[in-house]
Amino acid sequence: MQRRQFIRIAGGGVVLAATAGAAGCSAQMPPQAIAAWQGPGEQPDLRRWVLGYAILAPHSHNLQSWLVDLRQPGEILLYCDLQRLLPETDPYSRQILMSQGTFLELLAMAARERGHRAEITLFPEGEFGAAGPDKRPVARIRLVADASVAPDPLFAQVLKRHTNRNAYEPQRAVPAAAWQAMADAVAPYPLRFGHVGLDQPAALATQRQVAAEAWRIELVTPRTVMESYKVIRVGAKEIATHRDGISLLDPKVVWLDRLGLFDRSQAPGPDDFATTSQIEDFNAKLASTPGFLWMLSDDNRRPTQVAAGRAYVRVQLAATAQGVVMQPLQQALQEYPEQAEPYRQIHQLLGATVPGQTVQMWARVGFAAPVPPAPRRGVEAHILRT
């Protein structure tokens, strides 16, 4: 559910930073990479139609780790693509399981739109352990015709929902009605919603500080930075080929890559401009942020992580309906050793102090200019062929 941008020139030299989809970039996202955002169109198989919406769900690093087995008529088996994990920044795959939840929520909402109930059985062959996902399915889904189901009002926002990583309008407060709509969206799931805004400047400043330090730690830890480098897609051709990961379209970056001057083989040093400029840029964005939201759970079991993902995408859809944008801040919630102190701080700040209680989502919230959609690989890329 988060994408990052990293640029450095081979051998030191001049370093540039670019933002995927940022205002001012002259290059365009290749149409085939975002074709899925037009909706699935007519489909003879209802399963493919609902999947056409499910694949638009937010996913960490835009990895899209969803695999589905459609061989059993009337059934969808959802698996986690074991080649699309984040072992460095998400060592226990909590975020990956949340991303499975965002997928399931959009699938269920799409089914309701067509008068069907999605009967979802989580982990039909057993829950994953601490080691993370394995070859067992995440969920078994049956689409059951049900005249009693009503469309979900949030479904109207699915094609409009985009994560916004730009600077926000710093003095424009998120209105109470928007916070309430986001809180109401969580109601179907066992999570507690909280928020802070401009009316609590001290709390806002403290959360900005934690977010800034967590971001800095991730940037200066080589193995976590490289996890992002591995999924950078530079230029329209690469983006169209992969249709996932972190998209960079800045023309300067594209030319540097063509000249062999964009080094993706190693992480920049902590004092390199590629690192310090990103820290400064992100700190400026945090300073522009007029609000934060969070979701807490009483445990951190795999079904709870899936539920957290389902709740989060509902929150983002509710925000979209209110004209509000957001960006997840997962760095301080990640369980690798270097993040131990920000992890402790944010859990204490947000009231997750009882053993087992977990901050499943933390995000910056506000108002900003629209951004384009992220690439998607299309339904067929997610269907198992074995």
Buried (B, 14 or more C-beta within 10 A) or exposed (E): BBBBBBBBBBEEEEBBBBBBBBEEBEBEBBEBBBEBBEEBEEEEEBBBBBBBBBBBBBBBBBBBBBBBBBEEEEBBBBBBBBEBBBEBBBBBBBBBBBBBBBBBBBBBBBBBBEBBBBBBEBBEEEEBEEEBBEEBBBBBBBBEEEEEBEEBEBBBBBBEBBBBBBBBEEEBBBEEEBBBBBBEBBEEBEBBBBBBBBEBEEEBEBBBBBBBBBBBBBBBBBEBBBBBBEBBBBBBEBBBEBBBBBBBBBEBBBEBBEEEBBBBEEBBBEEBBBBBBBBEBBBEBBEBBBBBBBBBBBEBBBBBBBBBBBBBBBBBBBBBBBEBBBBBBBBBBBBBEBBEEBBEBBBEBBEBEEEEBBBBBBBBBBBBEEBBBBBBBBBEBBBEEE
